[in-house]
Amino acid sequence: MYEKSYPNKRFKHTIEFLKKHIPNTNSILDLGVENPFTKIMKSEGYQVENTRGEDLDLDTSTISSSEAGVVTAFEIFEHLLSPFTVLKSIKTNKLVASVPLRLWFSPAYRSKIDMRDRHYHEFEDWQFDWLLEKAGWKIMDRQKWTNPTKKIGIRPILRWFTPRYYIIYAERV
């Protein structure tokens, strides 16, 4: 059987996890502006709408007014000051979300060019689980994966063994 190729390991794992839990007959509200992964979801038959770039810490109207059957949030919660507010505003009862995990050997990501492209949170898995639970979600499945690089050094070696990404499928309690 033909296997699709993806620009990176993260996209491959994410689409496999999404397909495992969400049939492509479901409509999706994907938090964040349209991006390369949006195109992958659409190529797999998902009907996807995205938020419009509004500051989700201040404006959750697109989320609360959406009629989508599923909300996805791939590497978005770490950019928010208050992911709890966004999680509470979701109307649907299905959520697929991923976050980069906090790495003890690497500082939190902070772009020097784009002031909006920073991580306010880099979660440990238990912290993200707790946030979801407090916001009224029950995790039904979870997975972690590494993000190895071909660079030389101690940090690149550690990335071969230390999980970098954490993805969950949750349902509203």
Backbone as JSON Lines, residues from 0, in Angstrom:
{"i":0,"aa":"M","n":[0.84,-1.18,0.0],"ca":[0.0,0.0,0.0],"c":[0.89,1.25,0.0]}
{"i":1,"aa":"Y","n":[0.46,2.26,-0.7],"ca":[1.2,3.52,-0.79],"c":[1.15,4.26,0.55]}
{"i":2,"aa":"E","n":[2.3,4.66,1.06],"ca":[2.35,5.45,2.29],"c":[2.69,6.88,1.95]}
{"i":3,"aa":"K","n":[1.85,7.79,2.45],"ca":[2.09,9.21,2.19],"c":[3.34,9.67,2.92]}
{"i":4,"aa":"S","n":[3.98,10.66,2.35],"ca":[5.12,11.24,3.03],"c":[4.7,12.6,3.57]}
{"i":5,"aa":"Y","n":[5.22,12.94,4.74],"ca":[4.88,14.18,5.41],"c":[6.16,14.97,5.64]}
{"i":6,"aa":"P","n":[6.04,16.3,5.74],"ca":[7.25,17.12,5.88],"c":[8.03,16.84,7.17]}
{"i":7,"aa":"N","n":[7.36,16.31,8.2],"ca":[8.1,15.96,9.41],"c":[7.38,14.87,10.2]}
{"i":8,"aa":"K","n":[8.1,14.29,11.14],"ca":[7.59,13.19,11.95],"c":[6.35,13.59,12.74]}
{"i":9,"aa":"R","n":[6.34,14.83,13.23],"ca":[5.22,15.31,14.02],"c":[3.92,15.25,13.23]}
{"i":10,"aa":"F","n":[3.95,15.67,11.97],"ca":[2.74,15.63,11.14],"c":[2.27,14.2,10.92]}
{"i":11,"aa":"K","n":[3.19,13.29,10.69],"ca":[2.84,11.89,10.46],"c":[2.14,11.3,11.69]}
{"i":12,"aa":"H","n":[2.72,11.51,12.86],"ca":[2.12,11.0,14.1],"c":[0.78,11.67,14.38]}
{"i":13,"aa":"T","n":[0.7,12.96,14.14],"ca":[-0.54,13.69,14.43],"c":[-1.68,13.22,13.55]}
{"i":14,"aa":"I","n":[-1.46,13.06,12.25],"ca":[-2.56,12.63,11.37],"c":[-2.96,11.19,11.68]}
{"i":15,"aa":"E","n":[-2.01,10.33,12.02],"ca":[-2.35,8.96,12.38],"c":[-3.21,8.93,13.65]}
{"i":16,"aa":"F","n":[-2.85,9.74,14.63],"ca":[-3.62,9.81,15.88],"c":[-5.02,10.36,15.61]}
{"i":17,"aa":"L","n":[-5.11,11.42,14.82],"ca":[-6.41,12.01,14.48],"c":[-7.3,10.98,13.79]}
{"i":18,"aa":"K","n":[-6.76,10.29,12.79],"ca":[-7.54,9.3,12.04],"c":[-7.98,8.14,12.92]}
{"i":19,"aa":"K","n":[-7.19,7.81,13.93],"ca":[-7.53,6.73,14.87],"c":[-8.8,7.06,15.64]}
{"i":20,"aa":"H","n":[-9.01,8.35,15.96],"ca":[-10.11,8.73,16.85],"c":[-11.25,9.49,16.19]}
{"i":21,"aa":"I","n":[-10.97,10.16,15.08],"ca":[-11.96,11.03,14.47],"c":[-12.16,10.64,13.0]}
{"i":22,"aa":"P","n":[-13.34,10.11,12.65],"ca":[-13.61,9.81,11.24],"c":[-13.62,11.1,10.42]}
{"i":23,"aa":"N","n":[-13.24,11.01,9.16],"ca":[-13.17,12.22,8.34],"c":[-14.55,12.74,7.93]}
{"i":24,"aa":"T","n":[-15.61,12.14,8.45],"ca":[-16.95,12.68,8.25],"c":[-17.26,13.78,9.26]}
{"i":25,"aa":"N","n":[-16.4,13.96,10.25],"ca":[-16.58,15.0,11.26],"c":[-16.05,16.33,10.76]}
{"i":26,"aa":"S","n":[-16.76,17.42,11.07],"ca":[-16.24,18.75,10.79],"c":[-15.33,19.16,11.94]}
{"i":27,"aa":"I","n":[-14.29,19.92,11.62],"ca":[-13.28,20.28,12.61],"c":[-13.11,21.79,12.67]}
{"i":28,"aa":"L","n":[-13.05,22.31,13.9],"ca":[-12.57,23.67,14.13],"c":[-11.14,23.5,14.62]}
{"i":29,"aa":"D","n":[-10.19,23.97,13.84],"ca":[-8.77,23.88,14.19],"c":[-8.34,25.23,14.75]}
{"i":30,"aa":"L","n":[-7.91,25.23,16.01],"ca":[-7.49,26.49,16.64],"c":[-6.18,26.95,16.03]}
{"i":31,"aa":"G","n":[-6.14,28.2,15.62],"ca":[-4.99,28.76,14.93],"c":[-5.33,29.01,13.47]}
{"i":32,"aa":"V","n":[-4.53,29.82,12.84],"ca":[-4.77,30.14,11.43],"c":[-4.43,28.93,10.55]}
{"i":33,"aa":"E","n":[-4.91,28.98,9.31],"ca":[-4.61,27.89,8.38],"c":[-3.09,27.74,8.26]}
{"i":34,"aa":"N","n":[-2.64,26.5,8.22],"ca":[-1.21,26.18,8.24],"c":[-0.98,24.91,7.43]}
{"i":35,"aa":"P","n":[0.26,24.48,7.28],"ca":[0.52,23.26,6.49],"c":[-0.24,22.03,6.99]}
{"i":36,"aa":"F","n":[-0.47,21.93,8.29],"ca":[-1.18,20.75,8.78],"c":[-2.67,20.82,8.43]}
{"i":37,"aa":"T","n":[-3.23,22.03,8.35],"ca":[-4.62,22.18,7.89],"c":[-4.77,21.53,6.52]}
{"i":38,"aa":"K","n":[-3.81,21.78,5.66],"ca":[-3.86,21.22,4.3],"c":[-3.79,19.69,4.33]}
{"i":39,"aa":"I","n":[-3.01,19.15,5.25],"ca":[-2.93,17.69,5.38],"c":[-4.28,17.13,5.82]}
{"i":40,"aa":"M","n":[-4.91,17.77,6.81],"ca":[-6.23,17.29,7.26],"c":[-7.23,17.34,6.11]}
{"i":41,"aa":"K","n":[-7.23,18.42,5.35],"ca":[-8.16,18.54,4.22],"c":[-7.87,17.47,3.16]}
{"i":42,"aa":"S","n":[-6.58,17.17,2.93],"ca":[-6.23,16.14,1.94],"c":[-6.68,14.75,2.39]}
{"i":43,"aa":"E","n":[-6.91,14.58,3.7],"ca":[-7.41,13.31,4.24],"c":[-8.93,13.28,4.29]}
{"i":44,"aa":"G","n":[-9.59,14.33,3.77],"ca":[-11.04,14.35,3.67],"c":[-11.76,15.07,4.79]}
{"i":45,"aa":"Y","n":[-11.03,15.66,5.73],"ca":[-11.68,16.4,6.82],"c":[-12.16,17.76,6.33]}
{"i":46,"aa":"Q","n":[-13.32,18.17,6.83],"ca":[-13.84,19.52,6.58],"c":[-13.31,20.37,7.74]}
{"i":47,"aa":"V","n":[-12.41,21.31,7.44],"ca":[-11.71,22.06,8.47],"c":[-11.95,23.55,8.32]}
{"i":48,"aa":"E","n":[-12.3,24.19,9.44],"ca":[-12.31,25.64,9.5],"c":[-11.29,26.04,10.57]}
{"i":49,"aa":"N","n":[-10.66,27.18,10.4],"ca":[-9.67,27.65,11.36],"c":[-10.15,28.93,12.03]}
{"i":50,"aa":"T","n":[-9.57,29.2,13.19],"ca":[-9.79,30.52,13.77],"c":[-9.05,31.51,12.88]}
{"i":51,"aa":"R","n":[-9.32,32.79,13.05],"ca":[-8.86,33.79,12.08],"c":[-7.62,34.57,12.52]}
{"i":52,"aa":"G","n":[-6.94,34.13,13.54],"ca":[-5.76,34.85,13.99],"c":[-6.05,35.79,15.14]}
{"i":53,"aa":"E","n":[-7.3,35.78,15.62],"ca":[-7.63,36.61,16.77],"c":[-6.87,36.12,18.0]}
{"i":54,"aa":"D","n":[-6.68,36.98,18.98],"ca":[-6.01,36.61,20.22],"c":[-7.0,35.8,21.05]}
{"i":55,"aa":"L","n":[-6.81,34.49,21.1],"ca":[-7.76,33.6,21.77],"c":[-7.79,33.8,23.28]}
{"i":56,"aa":"D","n":[-6.78,34.44,23.85],"ca":[-6.85,34.79,25.27],"c":[-7.93,35.84,25.52]}
{"i":57,"aa":"L","n":[-8.19,36.68,24.51],"ca":[-9.13,37.79,24.67],"c":[-10.45,37.57,23.94]}
{"i":58,"aa":"D","n":[-10.47,36.76,22.89],"ca":[-11.65,36.61,22.05],"c":[-11.86,35.14,21.7]}
{"i":59,"aa":"T","n":[-12.83,34.52,22.36],"ca":[-13.14,33.11,22.07],"c":[-14.45,32.98,21.29]}
{"i":60,"aa":"S","n":[-14.92,34.07,20.69],"ca":[-16.23,34.05,20.01],"c":[-16.27,33.04,18.85]}
{"i":61,"aa":"T","n":[-15.2,32.9,18.1],"ca":[-15.18,31.92,17.01],"c":[-15.33,30.5,17.56]}
{"i":62,"aa":"I","n":[-14.69,30.24,18.68],"ca":[-14.77,28.91,19.31],"c":[-16.17,28.64,19.83]}
{"i":63,"aa":"S","n":[-16.72,29.59,20.57],"ca":[-18.02,29.37,21.2],"c":[-19.17,29.39,20.19]}
{"i":64,"aa":"S","n":[-18.97,29.98,19.01],"ca":[-20.05,30.0,18.01],"c":[-19.91,28.9,16.96]}
{"i":65,"aa":"S","n":[-18.83,28.14,17.0],"ca":[-18.6,27.1,16.0],"c":[-19.57,25.95,16.16]}
{"i":66,"aa":"E","n":[-20.0,25.41,15.03],"ca":[-20.88,24.23,15.01],"c":[-20.09,22.96,14.68]}
{"i":67,"aa":"A","n":[-18.76,23.04,14.64],"ca":[-17.93,21.89,14.31],"c":[-18.14,20.77,15.33]}
{"i":68,"aa":"G","n":[-17.98,19.53,14.86],"ca":[-18.15,18.38,15.73],"c":[-16.93,18.07,16.58]}
{"i":69,"aa":"V","n":[-15.78,18.59,16.18],"ca":[-14.52,18.32,16.86],"c":[-13.69,19.6,16.87]}
{"i":70,"aa":"V","n":[-12.96,19.82,17.95],"ca":[-11.97,20.9,18.0],"c":[-10.59,20.26,18.03]}
{"i":71,"aa":"T","n":[-9.71,20.78,17.19],"ca":[-8.3,20.36,17.25],"c":[-7.46,21.57,17.64]}
{"i":72,"aa":"A","n":[-6.39,21.28,18.35],"ca":[-5.48,22.34,18.81],"c":[-4.08,21.74,18.82]}
{"i":73,"aa":"F","n":[-3.36,21.95,17.73],"ca":[-2.03,21.37,17.59],"c":[-0.98,22.44,17.83]}
{"i":74,"aa":"E","n":[-0.28,22.28,18.94],"ca":[0.76,23.22,19.36],"c":[0.24,24.66,19.39]}
{"i":75,"aa":"I","n":[-0.85,24.86,20.12],"ca":[-1.43,26.2,20.27],"c":[-1.51,26.61,21.74]}
{"i":76,"aa":"F","n":[-1.81,25.67,22.63],"ca":[-2.04,26.03,24.04],"c":[-0.81,26.61,24.72]}
{"i":77,"aa":"E","n":[0.36,26.23,24.27],"ca":[1.59,26.77,24.89],"c":[1.78,28.26,24.59]}
{"i":78,"aa":"H","n":[1.08,28.77,23.58],"ca":[1.19,30.19,23.21],"c":[0.19,31.07,23.95]}
{"i":79,"aa":"L","n":[-0.73,30.46,24.69],"ca":[-1.79,31.21,25.37],"c":[-1.45,31.47,26.83]}
{"i":80,"aa":"L","n":[-1.83,32.64,27.3],"ca":[-1.68,32.92,28.73],"c":[-2.68,32.1,29.53]}
{"i":81,"aa":"S","n":[-3.88,31.91,28.97],"ca":[-4.94,31.22,29.69],"c":[-5.6,30.14,28.84]}
{"i":82,"aa":"P","n":[-4.93,29.01,28.66],"ca":[-5.55,27.92,27.89],"c":[-6.83,27.4,28.55]}
{"i":83,"aa":"F","n":[-6.96,27.57,29.87],"ca":[-8.15,27.12,30.58],"c":[-9.41,27.78,30.0]}
{"i":84,"aa":"T","n":[-9.35,29.09,29.76],"ca":[-10.49,29.83,29.22],"c":[-10.89,29.3,27.86]}
{"i":85,"aa":"V","n":[-9.91,29.02,27.01],"ca":[-10.2,28.48,25.68],"c":[-10.82,27.09,25.8]}
{"i":86,"aa":"L","n":[-10.26,26.24,26.65],"ca":[-10.8,24.89,26.83],"c":[-12.24,24.92,27.33]}
{"i":87,"aa":"K","n":[-12.56,25.85,28.21],"ca":[-13.93,25.97,28.73],"c":[-14.91,26.49,27.68]}
{"i":88,"aa":"S","n":[-14.43,27.26,26.7],"ca":[-15.32,27.86,25.71],"c":[-15.71,26.9,24.59]}
{"i":89,"aa":"I","n":[-15.07,25.74,24.51],"ca":[-15.36,24.77,23.45],"c":[-16.73,24.14,23.7]}
{"i":90,"aa":"K","n":[-17.6,24.18,22.67],"ca":[-18.95,23.63,22.8],"c":[-19.02,22.15,22.5]}
{"i":91,"aa":"T","n":[-18.23,21.69,21.56],"ca":[-18.31,20.28,21.17],"c":[-17.79,19.39,22.3]}
{"i":92,"aa":"N","n":[-18.03,18.1,22.17],"ca":[-17.57,17.18,23.23],"c":[-16.36,16.35,22.83]}
{"i":93,"aa":"K","n":[-15.68,16.73,21.74],"ca":[-14.49,15.99,21.3],"c":[-13.35,16.96,21.05]}
{"i":94,"aa":"L","n":[-12.18,16.59,21.55],"ca":[-10.99,17.43,21.44],"c":[-9.78,16.57,21.14]}
{"i":95,"aa":"V","n":[-9.01,16.98,20.14],"ca":[-7.71,16.37,19.88],"c":[-6.71,17.52,19.96]}
{"i":96,"aa":"A","n":[-5.75,17.39,20.86],"ca":[-4.8,18.49,21.08],"c":[-3.41,17.94,21.34]}
{"i":97,"aa":"S","n":[-2.43,18.7,20.9],"ca":[-1.03,18.33,21.19],"c":[-0.29,19.56,21.69]}
{"i":98,"aa":"V","n":[0.72,19.28,22.49],"ca":[1.58,20.33,23.03],"c":[3.02,19.85,23.01]}
{"i":99,"aa":"P","n":[3.96,20.78,22.88],"ca":[5.35,20.39,23.08],"c":[5.59,20.2,24.57]}
{"i":100,"aa":"L","n":[6.34,19.19,24.92],"ca":[6.63,18.94,26.33],"c":[7.82,19.78,26.78]}
{"i":101,"aa":"R","n":[7.81,20.11,28.05],"ca":[8.92,20.83,28.65],"c":[10.13,19.91,28.68]}
{"i":102,"aa":"L","n":[11.25,20.4,28.18],"ca":[12.49,19.62,28.19],"c":[13.44,20.21,29.21]}
{"i":103,"aa":"W","n":[13.92,19.39,30.11],"ca":[14.79,19.88,31.18],"c":[16.11,20.42,30.65]}
{"i":104,"aa":"F","n":[16.51,20.0,29.48],"ca":[17.81,20.4,28.93],"c":[17.71,21.51,27.89]}
{"i":105,"aa":"S","n":[16.51,22.1,27.75],"ca":[16.34,23.14,26.74],"c":[15.39,24.21,27.26]}
{"i":106,"aa":"P","n":[15.71,25.48,27.09],"ca":[14.82,26.54,27.57],"c":[13.54,26.62,26.74]}
{"i":107,"aa":"A","n":[12.53,27.28,27.29],"ca":[11.27,27.49,26.58],"c":[11.53,28.29,25.31]}
{"i":108,"aa":"Y","n":[10.76,27.98,24.28],"ca":[10.92,28.63,22.99],"c":[10.5,30.1,23.06]}
{"i":109,"aa":"R","n":[11.34,30.96,22.49],"ca":[11.02,32.4,22.43],"c":[11.63,32.98,21.17]}
{"i":110,"aa":"S","n":[10.76,33.35,20.23],"ca":[11.23,33.97,19.0],"c":[11.76,35.36,19.29]}
{"i":111,"aa":"K","n":[12.89,35.68,18.69],"ca":[13.46,37.02,18.85],"c":[12.89,37.97,17.8]}
{"i":112,"aa":"I","n":[12.21,37.42,16.8],"ca":[11.68,38.23,15.7],"c":[10.19,38.54,15.92]}
{"i":113,"aa":"D","n":[9.4,37.53,16.21],"ca":[7.95,37.68,16.35],"c":[7.57,37.59,17.82]}
{"i":114,"aa":"M","n":[7.18,38.71,18.4],"ca":[6.84,38.76,19.83],"c":[5.65,37.87,20.18]}
{"i":115,"aa":"R","n":[4.8,37.53,19.19],"ca":[3.65,36.67,19.46],"c":[4.04,35.19,19.46]}
{"i":116,"aa":"D","n":[5.17,34.87,18.87],"ca":[5.58,33.48,18.73],"c":[6.48,33.07,19.89]}
{"i":117,"aa":"R","n":[5.85,32.9,21.03],"ca":[6.57,32.5,22.25],"c":[5.75,31.48,23.01]}
{"i":118,"aa":"H","n":[6.42,30.7,23.8],"ca":[5.73,29.72,24.64],"c":[5.6,30.26,26.05]}
{"i":119,"aa":"Y","n":[4.36,30.53,26.45],"ca":[4.1,30.91,27.84],"c":[4.11,29.68,28.73]}
{"i":120,"aa":"H","n":[3.76,28.54,28.14],"ca":[3.72,27.27,28.88],"c":[4.44,26.22,28.04]}
{"i":121,"aa":"E","n":[5.28,25.46,28.65],"ca":[5.74,24.19,28.07],"c":[5.44,23.17,29.15]}
{"i":122,"aa":"F","n":[4.45,22.36,28.87],"ca":[3.86,21.48,29.86],"c":[4.68,20.21,30.09]}
{"i":123,"aa":"E","n":[4.57,19.69,31.3],"ca":[4.85,18.29,31.54],"c":[3.52,17.59,31.29]}
{"i":124,"aa":"D","n":[3.55,16.31,30.96],"ca":[2.3,15.63,30.61],"c":[1.26,15.72,31.71]}
{"i":125,"aa":"W","n":[1.67,15.57,32.97],"ca":[0.71,15.62,34.08],"c":[0.07,17.0,34.21]}
{"i":126,"aa":"Q","n":[0.81,18.05,33.86],"ca":[0.24,19.4,33.94],"c":[-0.85,19.59,32.88]}
{"i":127,"aa":"F","n":[-0.59,19.12,31.67],"ca":[-1.59,19.24,30.62],"c":[-2.81,18.39,30.96]}
{"i":128,"aa":"D","n":[-2.59,17.19,31.48],"ca":[-3.7,16.33,31.91],"c":[-4.56,17.04,32.96]}
{"i":129,"aa":"W","n":[-3.9,17.66,33.91],"ca":[-4.6,18.34,35.0],"c":[-5.41,19.53,34.47]}
{"i":130,"aa":"L","n":[-4.81,20.3,33.57],"ca":[-5.5,21.42,32.95],"c":[-6.77,20.94,32.25]}
{"i":131,"aa":"L","n":[-6.66,19.88,31.47],"ca":[-7.82,19.34,30.76],"c":[-8.9,18.87,31.74]}
{"i":132,"aa":"E","n":[-8.47,18.17,32.77],"ca":[-9.42,17.67,33.78],"c":[-10.16,18.84,34.44]}
{"i":133,"aa":"K","n":[-9.43,19.87,34.85],"ca":[-10.05,21.03,35.5],"c":[-11.0,21.77,34.57]}
{"i":134,"aa":"A","n":[-10.76,21.7,33.27],"ca":[-11.62,22.37,32.29],"c":[-12.79,21.48,31.85]}
{"i":135,"aa":"G","n":[-12.91,20.29,32.44],"ca":[-14.07,19.44,32.16],"c":[-13.88,18.4,31.08]}
{"i":136,"aa":"W","n":[-12.64,17.99,30.81],"ca":[-12.35,17.01,29.78],"c":[-11.81,15.73,30.4]}
{"i":137,"aa":"K","n":[-12.15,14.59,29.8],"ca":[-11.6,13.3,30.21],"c":[-10.74,12.78,29.07]}
{"i":138,"aa":"I","n":[-9.49,12.49,29.35],"ca":[-8.57,11.97,28.34],"c":[-8.9,10.51,28.08]}
{"i":139,"aa":"M","n":[-9.17,10.21,26.81],"ca":[-9.51,8.85,26.39],"c":[-8.3,8.11,25.83]}
{"i":140,"aa":"D","n":[-7.36,8.87,25.28],"ca":[-6.14,8.27,24.72],"c":[-5.05,9.34,24.71]}
{"i":141,"aa":"R","n":[-3.81,8.89,24.79],"ca":[-2.67,9.81,24.79],"c":[-1.48,9.11,24.16]}
{"i":142,"aa":"Q","n":[-0.57,9.93,23.65],"ca":[0.65,9.39,23.03],"c":[1.74,10.45,23.11]}
{"i":143,"aa":"K","n":[2.98,10.0,23.2],"ca":[4.15,10.89,23.17],"c":[5.08,10.4,22.08]}
{"i":144,"aa":"W","n":[5.88,11.32,21.55],"ca":[6.93,10.93,20.63],"c":[8.12,11.86,20.72]}
{"i":145,"aa":"T","n":[9.24,11.37,20.24],"ca":[10.48,12.12,20.25],"c":[10.57,13.0,19.01]}
{"i":146,"aa":"N","n":[11.57,13.87,19.01],"ca":[11.81,14.73,17.85],"c":[13.32,14.79,17.59]}
{"i":147,"aa":"P","n":[13.88,13.68,17.1],"ca":[15.33,13.66,16.89],"c":[15.76,14.6,15.76]}
{"i":148,"aa":"T","n":[16.98,15.08,15.9],"ca":[17.59,15.9,14.84],"c":[18.88,15.24,14.41]}
{"i":149,"aa":"K","n":[19.41,15.67,13.3],"ca":[20.67,15.11,12.8],"c":[21.86,15.99,13.17]}
{"i":150,"aa":"K","n":[21.67,16.89,14.13],"ca":[22.76,17.75,14.58],"c":[23.65,16.98,15.54]}
{"i":151,"aa":"I","n":[24.82,17.54,15.8],"ca":[25.78,16.91,16.72],"c":[25.75,17.67,18.04]}
{"i":152,"aa":"G","n":[25.83,16.93,19.14],"ca":[25.87,17.55,20.46],"c":[25.06,16.76,21.47]}
{"i":153,"aa":"I","n":[25.14,17.19,22.73],"ca":[24.43,16.52,23.82],"c":[22.91,16.68,23.66]}
{"i":154,"aa":"R","n":[22.44,17.91,23.44],"ca":[21.0,18.12,23.29],"c":[20.42,17.32,22.13]}
{"i":155,"aa":"P","n":[21.04,17.35,20.95],"ca":[20.49,16.52,19.86],"c":[20.44,15.03,20.2]}
{"i":156,"aa":"I","n":[21.42,14.54,20.93],"ca":[21.4,13.12,21.34],"c":[20.23,12.87,22.28]}
{"i":157,"aa":"L","n":[20.03,13.78,23.25],"ca":[18.93,13.62,24.2],"c":[17.57,13.64,23.5]}
{"i":158,"aa":"R","n":[17.45,14.37,22.39],"ca":[16.18,14.44,21.65],"c":[15.81,13.09,21.01]}
{"i":159,"aa":"W","n":[16.77,12.2,20.85],"ca":[16.48,10.86,20.31],"c":[15.73,10.01,21.33]}
{"i":160,"aa":"F","n":[15.88,10.33,22.63],"ca":[15.33,9.49,23.69],"c":[14.25,10.17,24.52]}
{"i":161,"aa":"T","n":[14.2,11.49,24.49],"ca":[13.28,12.25,25.34],"c":[12.06,12.68,24.53]}
{"i":162,"aa":"P","n":[10.87,12.25,24.95],"ca":[9.67,12.66,24.22],"c":[9.55,14.19,24.18]}
{"i":163,"aa":"R","n":[9.21,14.72,23.01],"ca":[9.06,16.17,22.83],"c":[7.61,16.57,22.65]}
{"i":164,"aa":"Y","n":[6.78,15.71,22.06],"ca":[5.4,16.06,21.79],"c":[4.45,15.12,22.52]}
{"i":165,"aa":"Y","n":[3.33,15.68,22.94],"ca":[2.31,14.96,23.68],"c":[0.96,15.27,23.04]}
{"i":166,"aa":"I","n":[0.23,14.22,22.65],"ca":[-1.07,14.41,22.01],"c":[-2.12,13.64,22.79]}
{"i":167,"aa":"I","n":[-3.34,14.22,22.85],"ca":[-4.44,13.57,23.57],"c":[-5.7,13.59,22.72]}
{"i":168,"aa":"Y","n":[-6.55,12.62,22.97],"ca":[-7.93,12.66,22.52],"c":[-8.76,12.69,23.8]}
{"i":169,"aa":"A","n":[-9.62,13.71,23.92],"ca":[-10.43,13.86,25.14],"c":[-11.88,14.1,24.77]}
{"i":170,"aa":"E","n":[-12.75,13.74,25.7],"ca":[-14.17,13.99,25.55],"c":[-14.65,14.79,26.74]}
{"i":171,"aa":"R","n":[-15.65,15.62,26.51],"ca":[-16.24,16.44,27.56],"c":[-16.89,15.54,28.59]}
{"i":172,"aa":"V","n":[-16.62,15.8,29.86],"ca":[-17.2,15.01,30.96],"c":[-18.62,15.47,31.22]}
